[in-house]
Amino acid sequence: MGGKPLFALNIVGFPINDLPKEILQQILQGGADKAEEAGIPIVGGHSVDDKEPKYGLVVTGEVEEHKMWRNSDAKVNDSIILTKPLGTGIIATATKKGLASIESIEAASKSMSLLNMQAAEDLKNFDAHAVTDVTGFGLLGHLKELCQASNLSASIDFSKLEFLPSVFELAESGIIPGGTKRNLNYVKDFINFDIGLNTTQQLLTADAQTSGGLLITLPQDQAKKYVELTNYSAKIIGEITTRRHHLITVK
């Protein structure tokens, strides 16, 4: 939302009597490394003995209200930009099943560990209308919220979407997270898919992401400049339109 992070707290659930403490140490070190990269301290936190390992950061930040990015201010003819490739949900599921290649695991890990900090800093030089991030609800879920909040519709070009390595092959072989299937089922009544897009392709647009990219709407001329400025995977994937029967068209 355009805010500046100030500090963070660790939130940890860990089976302290079942897994080596070294694993917990590595998890906490990973969080500390990313917080340092973001330029903020971790000033404490909370931990519980839990059978299922969990880790997260609660981050406090600040932003001037008139500079806050919302998901409700998109404009007709805005270009839609996505700053990271899709497919982390599918690769994570394949990894759990021992079916993911080293290349796809490394690509997904690199994408998930990449902060959105630089994408946000670059965006401050432009007149962003609507901004959100793509996480558990997938691209379609978060774009649906943006369209509803802005009372507009969106058109997405499937061929412009970028996916991580091996995602198509894994999806076609049936490696689809349960969360991705639920995402598509949730949004299907709001989406008009081109008749040429099969079920696998439809699921790919709804893949549940971990640490996905920013979803941005910008005036068309600014969108091209923003994408040219960035040195990561920012892509123009569609445009905002007037409100139609379907919130989102995927062609």
Secondary structure, DSSP 8 states (H G I E B T S, - for coil): ---EEEEEEEEEEE-TTTS-HHHHHHHHHHHHHHHHHHT--EEEEEEEE-SS-EEEEEEEEE--GGG---SS---TT-EEEE-S-B-HHHHHHHHHTT---HHHHHHHHHHHHS-SHHHHHHHTTS---EEEE--TTHHHHHHHHHHHHHT-EEEE-GGG--B-TTHHHHHHTT---HHHHHHHHHHGGGEEE-TT--HHHHHHHT---SS--EEEEE-HHHHHHHHHH-SS--EEEEEEES--SSSEEE-
